[in-house]
Amino acid sequence: MVSEGSDMVAGMAGELQVEVRVAQDGKTVWVNGPDGGAIGRFSKQFGMDVHSTAVEQMSSGRQCVGCTHGPAGEEEWEVFRSKMLEHHGVRLKRNLLRF
């Protein structure tokens, strides 16, 4: 199960509608961009993915801007938060997940 919610966040190009979803077990966060595509995923079990938007992927051919493939803890969560802010202007709350 996933708890649903949408947040308005200040982005590089003004106000962006971004959906942030946290799995009910508190182990995974999904961030969906304005076009509905996943631009970020953080999983305590599987690592993190920070992706370009679909439009950027089509123009550059580059999908991943910050990905790992192993268990992730608090340090990786901070890296994920930083990369989401840097690449998408999305500011995620530090306490969104508990460690």
N, C-alpha and C positions, 0 to 999 in steps of 0.2 A: 504494500500500500504506500501511497505517496500523499503527503499533505500538499494541498494546492494553494497557491497564492501568487499574486502579481505585485511587483513593486515598480513604482516610477523612480527611476534613478537618473541623476544628471550624467549625461554622456558627453563625449567630445563634440558632438554635433547638436547639442541642446538636450531637450528632454527625450529620453528613449523609454519605451515600454518594454520592460524586461521581466520575464517570469522566472522566479526562483522557487524550486521545488525541493523539499527535503523528504527523504524516505522516512517512513514511520519508525523504522528501527534506528534512525539517526546516524546511519553509516554512509549515506550518499547524498550529495547535493547536485542538482541539475540546474543549469542556467540557460534559458532559451532566449534568443535575441528577438528583435522586433519583427523579423520575418518568420518567427516560429521555429527556426533551426537551433539546434543545440550549439551553443558557443562555449560551454564549459561543463565539466563533470568532475566532481571530486568524490573519490571513494576511499574509505579507510582500508578496504581490502585490495583494491585494484589500482590505486594511484589516481593521477589527475590527467585531464585532457583540457587544454585551452585551445580552441579552434578559431580560425578566421570565420567571418560570416560567409554565408553561401555566395553572396555577390563577390566578395574578395577572393574566395576559392576559385570561382569561375574566371576571374581576370588574371590571377597570379598562378593558379595551379597549386598553390600551397594551402594545406589544410591545417596542420598542427603548428602552433606557435609556442607550445609548452606542454609536453606530454611525458608521463612516467608510467611504468607498468609493474609496480610492486606495492606492497603495503605502505600506507601513508599515515603520518601522525601530525602532531601540532606544527612542527617545522614546515612540513609540506603544505599544510593548510594555509600558513602564512604566505608561502610562495604562491599558491593558487590565488589567494586574495589579491596579492600584489600584481600578478599577471592579468587578472580580470580587470583590475583598475587601469593598468598600463595599456592593455590592448583594446579594451571595450568601454572604459570609463565606468565600469560597474563596481560599486563599492558594496562589498558583502560584510555583514556584521561578523565580528570576531566570534561571538558566542552562538552563532547559527548551529554549530556542532559542539558537542561535549567530548572531551578526551579524558 
